[in-house]
Amino acid sequence: MALTSRKRLGAERVFDSVHRYLTRKLHLVVNLEKSRIVPTGELEYLGFRFVGSRATINVSVKSIERFKHRIREITGRSRGISMEQRLGELKRYVRGWMGYYGLASQLKLFASLEQCQYLFLQKTWVGVFGAVTGNVGDTFAHVSVS
């Protein structure tokens, strides 16, 4: 359980009442080691980061780094699989990731991650087929990764 509040004392009172309600009325077990009170804007939970007093939902930095690392693994040149298999795996991974993190309000982040995918693919494409002329968008116009 995670509670956020502007003032620590108010959050502690709410935490105590919620804990009491969950344990006494609903007969649930609350793990106090995993429960915490954090200031607004510092909460990271299930790969999301909640920012500001209105708790804007963003993707956590750690999740973005894991995404980029996984894309590098999928598009790596030393895997020994065909480009079709590689693109299929990439498509499945990106579709699942976007499905999970799609409710985050970071449209610029998603655009930059898409550019990141194209750059990793371009490195792979050049490694497999030799030098490619033109810009990234022209090179991968036939590839659908969404």
C-alpha positions as CSV (number, residue, x, y, z in Angstrom):
1,M,0.0,0.0,0.0
2,A,1.3,3.5,-0.9
3,L,-0.2,6.7,0.3
4,T,0.9,10.2,-0.8
5,S,0.1,13.4,0.9
6,R,1.4,17.0,1.1
7,K,1.8,16.7,4.8
8,R,3.3,13.8,6.6
9,L,1.1,14.0,9.7
10,G,-2.1,13.8,7.6
11,A,-0.8,10.9,5.6
12,E,0.1,9.0,8.8
13,R,-3.5,9.5,10.1
14,V,-5.0,8.3,6.8
15,F,-2.5,5.3,6.7
16,D,-3.6,4.3,10.2
17,S,-7.3,4.4,9.4
18,V,-6.9,2.6,6.1
19,H,-4.7,-0.1,7.8
20,R,-7.3,-0.5,10.6
21,Y,-10.2,-0.8,8.0
22,L,-8.3,-3.3,5.9
23,T,-7.3,-5.5,8.8
24,R,-10.4,-5.3,11.0
25,K,-13.3,-5.0,8.6
26,L,-12.1,-6.7,5.5
27,H,-9.8,-9.2,7.4
28,L,-6.9,-8.5,4.9
29,V,-3.2,-8.7,5.8
30,V,-1.2,-5.5,5.1
31,N,2.5,-6.0,4.7
32,L,3.9,-3.1,6.6
33,E,7.4,-3.6,5.1
34,K,6.0,-2.9,1.6
35,S,3.7,-0.1,2.8
36,R,5.0,3.4,2.9
37,I,4.2,7.1,3.0
38,V,5.9,9.2,0.4
39,P,5.8,12.8,-0.5
40,T,3.7,13.7,-3.6
41,G,5.9,13.5,-6.7
42,E,8.2,10.8,-5.4
43,L,6.0,7.8,-5.8
44,E,7.1,5.0,-8.2
45,Y,4.8,2.1,-8.4
46,L,4.6,-0.8,-10.9
47,G,6.8,0.9,-13.4
48,F,4.9,4.2,-13.2
49,R,6.0,7.5,-11.6
50,F,3.3,9.8,-10.2
51,V,4.4,13.4,-10.4
52,G,3.1,16.7,-9.0
53,S,0.1,17.5,-6.8
54,R,-2.3,16.2,-9.4
55,A,-0.3,12.9,-9.6
56,T,0.4,13.0,-13.4
57,I,1.2,9.5,-14.5
58,N,4.6,9.0,-16.2
59,V,6.7,6.0,-17.1
60,S,9.6,5.6,-14.5
61,V,13.1,6.1,-15.7
62,K,14.0,2.5,-14.7
63,S,11.3,1.2,-17.0
64,I,12.5,3.3,-19.9
65,E,16.0,2.0,-19.5
66,R,14.8,-1.6,-19.4
67,F,12.8,-0.9,-22.6
68,K,15.8,0.4,-24.4
69,H,18.0,-2.4,-23.2
70,R,15.4,-5.0,-24.4
71,I,15.1,-3.3,-27.8
72,R,18.9,-3.5,-28.1
73,E,18.7,-7.2,-27.3
74,I,16.0,-7.9,-29.8
75,T,17.6,-5.9,-32.6
76,G,21.1,-7.1,-31.9
77,R,23.1,-8.3,-34.9
78,S,24.7,-11.3,-33.2
79,R,21.4,-13.3,-32.6
80,G,21.5,-15.3,-35.7
81,I,17.8,-15.0,-36.6
82,S,16.2,-13.7,-39.8
83,M,15.0,-10.1,-40.0
84,E,11.4,-11.3,-40.3
85,Q,11.7,-13.1,-36.9
86,R,13.4,-10.2,-35.4
87,L,10.7,-7.7,-36.5
88,G,8.0,-10.1,-35.3
89,E,9.6,-10.3,-31.9
90,L,10.1,-6.5,-31.8
91,K,6.5,-5.9,-32.8
92,R,5.1,-8.2,-30.0
93,Y,7.4,-6.6,-27.4
94,V,6.5,-3.0,-28.4
95,R,2.8,-3.7,-28.6
96,G,2.8,-5.2,-25.1
97,W,4.9,-2.4,-23.6
98,M,2.7,0.3,-25.2
99,G,-0.4,-1.6,-24.0
100,Y,0.8,-1.5,-20.4
101,Y,2.3,2.0,-20.3
102,G,-0.2,3.6,-22.8
103,L,-2.1,5.4,-20.0
104,A,1.0,7.5,-19.2
105,S,0.7,11.1,-20.3
106,Q,4.1,11.3,-22.1
107,L,3.5,11.6,-25.8
108,K,7.0,13.1,-26.4
109,L,8.5,10.1,-24.6
110,F,6.7,7.6,-26.9
111,A,7.8,9.5,-30.0
112,S,11.5,9.5,-28.8
113,L,11.3,5.8,-28.0
114,E,9.9,5.1,-31.5
115,Q,12.9,7.0,-33.0
116,C,15.1,4.9,-30.7
117,Q,13.7,1.7,-32.2
118,Y,14.3,2.9,-35.7
119,L,17.9,3.7,-34.9
120,F,18.5,0.3,-33.4
121,L,16.9,-1.3,-36.4
122,Q,18.9,0.8,-38.8
123,K,22.1,-0.5,-37.2
124,T,20.9,-4.0,-37.6
125,W,19.7,-3.4,-41.2
126,V,23.1,-1.9,-42.1
127,G,24.9,-4.8,-40.4
128,V,22.9,-7.4,-42.4
129,F,22.4,-5.7,-45.8
130,G,25.3,-3.2,-46.1
131,A,25.0,0.6,-46.3
132,V,21.5,2.0,-46.7
133,T,20.9,5.4,-48.2
134,G,18.1,7.8,-47.3
135,N,16.7,8.7,-44.0
136,V,15.4,6.3,-41.4
137,G,11.8,6.9,-42.2
138,D,12.2,6.0,-45.8
139,T,14.3,2.9,-45.0
140,F,11.7,1.5,-42.7
141,A,8.5,2.7,-44.3
142,H,7.4,-0.9,-44.9
143,V,8.1,-1.9,-41.3
144,S,5.2,-1.7,-38.9
145,V,6.3,-1.8,-35.3
146,S,3.2,-0.5,-33.6
